Amino acid sequence: MNIIFFTNISTFPYNGGEKLRSYYLLKALSDLGHTVHAVIRNEEEADLARYPLPNVAYHIHPKKPLAVSERLTGSHYFTKSATVLQLFEQICREHQIDAAVLDYGYVGHYIGFSAGAAFGWYWAHITPSPRYHGSCQPAALCRKSGRCSW
């Protein structure tokens, strides 16, 4: 399978907590033989060549500086990044994506990206966006319909 793996954290170096979690999710997908396009941050500017995983390509999305209003209101948690959306579009143009995994952080608002695509999102450990109403299981919805469109 071709998988997009998205996280809002810097996975490397994997030295604790959520970084270890994300790394081992990537490693498990790689060990299962999947091709993974990992859209991650690299705030520590780690040399990603030191963290090779078979069939895993790293795509970096930067953390943009926050305005005071974003810090006070927390609105940045629910705002889609144009850079992340461009990475998703580029990956989908170049590869036939079968599934996508949202890993860590406030990233549920990216589910709408696949509304016209033939793949669905699977949640690993996220806080859903305010649009998530709690009455459906997105992974089950994706398996049934091939897309999330709630």
HELIX and SHEET records of a PDB file:
HELIX    1   1 GLY A   17  ASP A   31  1                                  15    
HELIX    2   2 LEU A   48  ARG A   50  5                                   3    
HELIX    3   3 VAL A   68  THR A   73  1                                   6    
HELIX    4   4 SER A   75  PHE A   78  5                                   4    
HELIX    5   5 ALA A   82  GLU A   94  1                                  13    
HELIX    6   6 GLY A  108  SER A  114  5                                   7    
HELIX    7   7 PRO A  138  SER A  145  1                                   8    
SHEET    1   A 5 VAL A  56  ILE A  60  0                                        
SHEET    2   A 5 THR A  35  ARG A  41  1                                        
SHEET    3   A 5 ASN A   2  SER A  10  1                                        
SHEET    4   A 5 ALA A  99  GLY A 105  1                                        
SHEET    5   A 5 GLY A 120  ILE A 126  1                                        
END                                                                             
